[in-house]
Amino acid sequence: MKRFSFVVFTITTLLTFVGYPDSDNMESRDSAAVKIASASSDRTVKIWDSEAGEELMTLEGHTDRVNSLAWSPDGSQLASASSDGTIRVWDLGTGETPYIFSGDRSAHSVAWSPDGNQIASGWDDGVLRRLDAKTGELINFIKLHTDRINTLSWFEDGSLLASGSSDKSVKILAEESRTLEGHTDQVNSVAWKFDGTRLASASNDSVVRVWDVETGRSLLALQGQGRVCSGSFNSVVWSPDGERLLAGSSDGMTCTWDSISGLLIYAFRRHTGPINSLAFSPDGAQLATGSSDKTVIISGYDRSVNAGRTY
């Protein structure tokens, strides 16, 4: 288990290969390195080597807290959304910003489209703005929610975009938007199951909901038991096989449910503050958690360990 110290609001993971970049055979490439990007209230973005625990780069330029990050699909750039009212795109080769998009409100969420062409951004006034990822020019905007957009997530084929808001709703945007209602407090995180049939959402109402994407129906309302996982949920992720749902709680616990039965099967506390973000390494072998206790903890994820312990 590795522990890094810094205030974290969001973390994302990226797998990059070195050695034979033109080869289609992964096994022929020399080595792999997992990088973690972290965003903080100290107005910086940091890039870390998760294996060595070393800081690789600090990106400075925002004048207020950084709320959200998104990697470009090829890993060469990173987008950041800040309360200073800007979306910045960072070139990770140089540390420079090719462009900055400025709005008149706080930017709270950002997501890079899987094809690399668009950056979706969610703002304090409930507006979704889509930017051209190459130029930073505004493509279009829509009043998607009636309050702040806290989270955005593209499905991996780029056909669907999910959002969660302080207006307590979840929306799925395709050719038209669909509203999913059931939470009783703000929605902090949304996550797609790998096959696109299910969407999970985490809320301040202490519930993680699982939605049927086709019908919009709430299939499960996942909660803690007693004092276990009793706080609000700030982040949610699916296990790579889609059989588990993990959520980070304001009480510092990481909570795991069976995604079919809804049974809370495992919970542990390694942080002393709220868990603001969760991310799996690309191979699913490691889980990173970021907390207001100023640490990121990276630990091995063994599915067999996360089974058989029931609360």
Secondary structure, 3 states (H helix, E strand, C coil): CEEEECCCCEEEEEEEEECCCCCCCHHHCCEEEEEEEEECCCCEEEEEECCCCEEEEEEECCCCCEEEEEECCCCCEEEEEECCCEEEEEECCCCCCCEEEECCCCEEEEEECCCCCEEEEEECCCEEEEEECCCCCEEEEEECCCCCEEEEEECCCCCCEEEEECCCCEEEECCCEEEECCCCCCEEEEEECCCCCEEEEEECCCCEEEEECCCCCEEEEECCECCECCCCEEEEEECCCCCEEEEEECCCEEEEEECCCCCEEEEEECCCCCEEEEEECCCCCEEEEEECCCEEEEEECCCCCCCCCCC
